[in-house]
Amino acid sequence: MDLTIQENTGRNKIHPYKFAMWVGCGSLLMMFASLTSAYVVRQAAGNWLEFSLPDIFKVSTAVILLSSVTLHSSYLSYKRGKEQAYKLLLVASFILGLSFFVFQYLGWEQMAASGVPFTINPSGDFVYVISWIHAAHVLGGIAALAVALIHAFGLKFKVTEKRRLRFDLTLTYWHFVDLLWVYLFLFLTLYR
């Protein structure tokens, strides 16, 4: 992704919206680093229930990875002026994003059904809280995808710098929450 714009001075500068996006992503990264650090510290304190994450979280991980691929492909199709591919892949990304959220919910239900409900043990509570906070940010990404769909189907197709920037910001955020979930999934799976 091109993170710079040319100004009249000839110097490269990051677009202010992109800078704000990266600052926001950095803040979220720090929050999740704090949560996973607290997980490690609390685990060492004892009274820790050992359990495996439900397998459906593997499915949700594959779904969100696929959604990043389809969204990136949609973005490339948009930039190349391939309207049909752009729209089809954008719809697929939206559906996959919703599917990720559904699979997460099913994973929480399976955890509760297997004897790890919320507020019983800190081990399970950390998994719920970390995944709930992440899911809230995925919902924000789904909202951004909904806006992208409205633009794709409600406006005449045209490749403009303003629309490309808006799509680029959505893509950056979606890739971020995707990679963040991969980190969290690996952490919660391996650090048990």
VMD Tcl script that draws the C-alpha trace (Angstrom):
set ca {
  {0.00 0.00 0.00}
  {1.22 3.46 -0.82}
  {1.42 5.40 2.44}
  {2.57 8.72 1.01}
  {1.25 11.61 -1.04}
  {3.21 14.21 -2.91}
  {2.82 17.80 -1.87}
  {3.90 20.92 -3.72}
  {7.11 20.97 -1.70}
  {8.17 17.69 -3.31}
  {8.54 15.98 0.07}
  {6.83 12.70 0.84}
  {4.35 12.90 3.69}
  {1.96 10.38 5.11}
  {-1.68 11.25 4.54}
  {-3.24 12.54 7.80}
  {-6.01 9.92 7.69}
  {-3.47 7.15 7.25}
  {-1.40 8.55 10.07}
  {-4.48 8.60 12.32}
  {-5.27 5.01 11.30}
  {-1.76 3.83 12.18}
  {-1.86 5.66 15.52}
  {-5.21 4.03 16.29}
  {-3.88 0.60 15.32}
  {-0.82 1.19 17.47}
  {-3.04 2.06 20.42}
  {-5.07 -1.11 19.93}
  {-1.90 -3.14 19.68}
  {-0.72 -1.72 23.00}
  {-4.07 -2.54 24.61}
  {-3.93 -6.16 23.46}
  {-0.28 -6.42 24.47}
  {-1.36 -5.29 27.94}
  {-4.16 -7.86 28.04}
  {-1.89 -10.71 26.98}
  {0.76 -9.57 29.48}
  {-1.87 -9.55 32.22}
  {-2.85 -13.06 31.11}
  {0.73 -14.28 31.58}
  {1.08 -12.61 34.99}
  {-2.28 -13.93 36.23}
  {-1.55 -17.43 34.98}
  {1.61 -17.51 37.11}
  {-0.43 -16.62 40.21}
  {-2.17 -20.03 40.24}
  {-5.86 -21.07 40.36}
  {-5.69 -21.48 36.59}
  {-8.07 -23.78 34.75}
  {-6.45 -25.69 31.89}
  {-8.69 -26.14 28.86}
  {-8.39 -26.20 25.10}
  {-10.01 -23.63 22.86}
  {-12.91 -25.06 20.87}
  {-11.93 -26.10 17.35}
  {-14.41 -23.64 15.89}
  {-11.90 -20.89 16.69}
  {-9.63 -22.51 14.08}
  {-12.48 -22.15 11.59}
  {-12.99 -18.50 12.53}
  {-9.26 -17.89 12.08}
  {-9.32 -19.41 8.58}
  {-12.42 -17.34 7.74}
  {-10.88 -14.04 8.78}
  {-7.67 -14.84 6.88}
  {-9.73 -15.60 3.78}
  {-11.66 -12.35 4.26}
  {-8.39 -10.42 4.14}
  {-7.46 -12.15 0.88}
  {-10.83 -11.37 -0.71}
  {-10.80 -7.77 0.52}
  {-7.28 -7.20 -0.77}
  {-8.28 -8.72 -4.11}
  {-11.32 -6.44 -4.18}
  {-9.08 -3.44 -3.56}
  {-6.74 -4.44 -6.38}
  {-9.72 -4.98 -8.69}
  {-11.03 -1.54 -7.78}
  {-7.71 0.11 -8.58}
  {-7.55 -1.74 -11.93}
  {-11.08 -0.65 -12.83}
  {-12.53 -4.18 -12.74}
  {-15.96 -3.29 -11.38}
  {-17.58 -6.74 -11.25}
  {-14.65 -8.44 -9.49}
  {-14.37 -5.50 -7.09}
  {-18.03 -5.73 -6.10}
  {-18.19 -9.52 -5.91}
  {-15.06 -9.76 -3.76}
  {-16.27 -6.93 -1.53}
  {-19.56 -8.78 -0.91}
  {-17.58 -11.97 -0.18}
  {-15.39 -10.07 2.32}
  {-18.46 -8.70 4.09}
  {-20.06 -12.15 4.33}
  {-16.80 -13.66 5.59}
  {-16.50 -10.88 8.17}
  {-20.00 -11.63 9.45}
  {-19.17 -15.35 9.42}
  {-16.09 -14.73 11.56}
  {-18.27 -13.04 14.15}
  {-20.79 -15.90 14.09}
  {-18.03 -18.48 14.51}
  {-16.61 -16.51 17.43}
  {-20.05 -16.52 19.08}
  {-20.34 -20.28 18.52}
  {-16.90 -20.69 20.09}
  {-18.00 -18.79 23.19}
  {-21.12 -20.96 23.37}
  {-19.00 -24.11 23.11}
  {-16.69 -22.87 25.86}
  {-19.64 -22.29 28.17}
  {-21.17 -25.68 27.31}
  {-17.87 -27.45 28.06}
  {-17.74 -26.06 31.61}
  {-15.86 -22.80 31.02}
  {-18.53 -20.10 31.35}
  {-17.71 -16.46 31.97}
  {-16.84 -15.51 35.61}
  {-15.97 -19.03 36.81}
  {-12.19 -18.99 36.42}
  {-9.69 -16.29 35.38}
  {-8.36 -18.53 32.60}
  {-11.69 -18.62 30.78}
  {-12.49 -15.04 31.68}
  {-9.34 -13.81 29.95}
  {-10.25 -15.73 26.78}
  {-13.76 -14.25 26.79}
  {-12.64 -10.69 27.46}
  {-9.80 -10.73 24.94}
  {-11.95 -12.26 22.22}
  {-14.95 -10.01 23.03}
  {-12.85 -6.87 22.76}
  {-11.39 -8.10 19.50}
  {-14.87 -8.98 18.21}
  {-16.03 -5.43 19.00}
  {-13.26 -4.12 16.75}
  {-14.22 -6.61 14.05}
  {-17.76 -5.20 14.23}
  {-16.23 -1.78 13.56}
  {-14.53 -3.28 10.51}
  {-17.81 -4.85 9.39}
  {-19.43 -1.41 9.65}
  {-16.65 0.01 7.46}
  {-17.23 -2.80 4.97}
  {-20.96 -1.99 4.99}
  {-20.14 1.62 4.09}
  {-17.82 0.35 1.35}
  {-20.68 -1.78 0.00}
  {-23.02 1.21 0.01}
  {-20.45 3.17 -2.00}
  {-19.81 0.25 -4.35}
  {-23.46 -0.31 -5.19}
  {-24.90 3.15 -4.55}
  {-22.44 5.30 -6.46}
  {-21.49 5.16 -10.10}
  {-18.28 3.16 -10.45}
  {-15.33 5.47 -10.80}
  {-11.75 5.16 -9.58}
  {-10.94 8.37 -7.73}
  {-8.24 9.27 -5.25}
  {-10.80 9.98 -2.51}
  {-12.53 6.61 -2.93}
  {-9.21 4.79 -3.19}
  {-8.05 6.39 0.06}
  {-11.29 5.43 1.81}
  {-10.96 1.86 0.57}
  {-7.27 1.80 1.53}
  {-8.14 2.84 5.10}
  {-10.79 0.12 5.33}
  {-8.32 -2.42 3.96}
  {-5.61 -1.37 6.41}
  {-7.95 -1.65 9.37}
  {-9.30 -5.02 8.23}
  {-5.80 -6.45 7.75}
  {-4.90 -5.14 11.18}
  {-7.82 -6.83 12.99}
  {-7.11 -9.97 10.96}
  {-3.45 -10.16 11.97}
  {-4.36 -9.18 15.52}
  {-6.73 -12.15 15.74}
  {-4.04 -14.50 14.38}
  {-1.70 -13.28 17.12}
  {-4.40 -13.66 19.79}
  {-5.44 -17.10 18.55}
  {-1.85 -18.33 18.55}
  {-1.23 -16.80 21.97}
  {-4.38 -18.34 23.49}
  {-3.67 -21.70 21.86}
  {0.04 -22.01 22.61}
  {0.33 -20.18 25.92}
  {-1.82 -22.47 28.04}
}
mol new
graphics top color blue
foreach p $ca { graphics top sphere $p radius 0.5 }
foreach p [lrange $ca 0 end-1] q [lrange $ca 1 end] { graphics top cylinder $p $q radius 0.2 }
display resetview
